[in-house]
Amino acid sequence: RERNMGRIASIVFDFSFYRTNSIRRSAFSDPVALEQFCGVVAANAVSTGPDAVKYLIADWIVPSIESLPPYAVVAMMSHISIEAMGKGCPVGTKAVIQSLLETVLKKAVGPLMTDALRESDGGYSVLEIRDTAPSGAKMSQRIAALSFRALESWCRSTSTGIVQLRQIFSSTNINILETIADAMYSDAAIVTDAVSDLLDVLLDFCRRDSKISSGLDIAQSLLGMMKHSNQLDLAQQLTSENRRSKIIILSELVSAIGLQRFRFSERQRIGDNAVCRCLARMAARILLEAEDDIKKGSMETSLDGIFDLLFKAMSHPSLDVSGIALEALSAFVHSEKGLSTRLLPLLQGKAIIPFHLVSGEDINGFEEYRNFRERVLNDALVACYEGCGLFFLESCCSAIE
């Protein structure tokens, strides 16, 4: 077993399999095959025990980071954390993963992620990549995407939210929020999709921390004039600082995704639905996470950009893209003045069944559209009616006439 694992490891960490100008290419040179080999080595290390995981990461990969293929390193890190989340992993593995979190993010995943993003700035979109395209651009995009996947899996396995993640990178020259914002400009769907998944995980744990903060506030109010412990005061102080950091971070994310409204139109014009979907997904997730702070007036940035992006996504011909935007916009028709009157004409247009679906040529498409209209669109129309009842009735009457 050790001999076979050693042979596989020698393959995935051999630079010759990553050369792009070689005439003869091995079957092992395929990035998918190399990633699967990394998964085999990672699964073997995790199943062996926490000491093997610590040795592989802390004593072998991290000290040799400069002499190892970046793709193999981020793939290995991603699979190790994924395997460590399994119910059958040996006792103590999750504790080792927690102890190695800062080392892995600061010395491996973070630097490789920023380098890959920098190299992929001149890359090609998914629609433009062909076999004749420079494979170096494609590989840098793969490394960037896999780096975000690795970051997501490590944050998930250690329950790390976006506030804690920013604190981890605060002692380095990597600004994780700027890195995420830069990745939003990628024309590769694999990168933007990985960033969307990362934001989902980070904001989920951010919401969990908000619930803990609310619980401490309730406990404080219930205690009233009673003498309470210093631990409660300290916990409340820490959660208050985290709440303040969360508002700052969400404000930066709202501003960053708002700048993508110009690129959204560009990607839609060339038919890049995958990137459009990812941008809409990120905008919707960030907006919904900031909902409470927006309604309280705590945000430190303008919301015009993110709303413009979501309205452009709402007008997208793809039901997947418009449905994502519509669910987010529906949550704000009550609190944002004038939003319901701006949204209603678009909803009325979506209520009309497209001609190519009426003809019956696309049965699956018709069923998908009917489900969209009866669920997402119906809920949005109800929300608009509650936000502007009189205008809703007048506008619908005019549309019917």
C-alpha positions, 0 to 999 in steps of 0.5 A: 500500500505504501509503495503504491501510494508513493508511486501515485504521489510521485506522479502527481508531484512530477512537473513533467506531467504539467508541461504544456509544450511537450509533443508526447503527452501521457494519459496522466497529464490530464488535469482530471486524472491528476486531481483524482490521483491527488484524491487517492493520496489524500484519502490514504493519508486521512484513513491512516490517521491524524499523524499521517495528515499532519506529516503530509501537510506540515512536514512535506508539502508546506516546506516544499511548496516552492518546488511542487506543482501548484495544481497538485498542491491545491488539489491535495489540500482540497481533497484532504479537507473533504476527506476529513469531513467524512463520518468515518475519518479517524478520531483526532483528524478534525482537530489536526485540520483545525490546527493546520488551518492558518498554516495551509491558508497562509502558506499554500492556498492563499499565495497559490490562489493569488498567483493563479488569478494574476496569471489568468487575467488574460485568459479566455472565456469558457466559450472561447477556449478551444484546443488551440487556445494557450493551455497555460491560461486554462491551467491557471484558471483551473488552479484558481478555481481549485484554490477557491474550492480548497479554501471553501472545503477548509472553511467548511470543515473548520466552521470558519466564517468570512470574519474569521477568514479575514482575520487569518489573512490580516497578518499576510499581504493577501487581502482576501476580500480584494482577492474575491473581488478580483475573481469576480472579473474572471471570464471562466465559469469554473472560477466564478462558480467556485467563488459563488460556492465559497461565498455561500459557505462563508456567509452561512457561517456568518449567519450562524454567528449572527444568531449567536450574537442575537442569543447573547443579546437576549441573555443580557436582556433577561439578566437585567439588573442581576449580576452576571459573569465576566465571561458573558461580558467578554462574549458580548464584546467579541460578538459586538466586534464581529458584528461590526466587522461583518457590516464592513465586510458585507459593505465591501462585497456589495460594492464589489459585486455592484461593479460587475453590472457592466460586465454582466451586460457584456457576458450576456451579449456574447451568450455566456450564461454560465458567468451571468448565472454566477454573478447573479447568484453572488449578488443575490446571496450577498444581498440576502445576507445583508438584508437585516443590516440594509433595513436597519440602515447600517450599510456603508455603501450604495446599493444602486450597483447591486440592484442594477445588476439584479435587475439586469439579471431579472431581464435575462432570457434564462429562467435560471438567471432571472429566477435567482435575481427575482427571489432576492429582489422580492425580499426587498419590495417592502423596504426599498421605496420604488422597487416594486413599481420598477419590478412590476413591469418586468414581472408582467413581461415574464408572465407571458409565455414565450412563443417558442414554448406555446408551439409545443416544440419544447415540452421540457422547457414549457414545464420548466417555465410553468414551474417558474411562473407558478412558484417564483413569479407568483411569489414575486407578484404577491410581494409587489401587490403588498408593496404597491397595491393601487399601482399594481391593480392599475398597471395590471389592468392596463396590461390586460387591456 
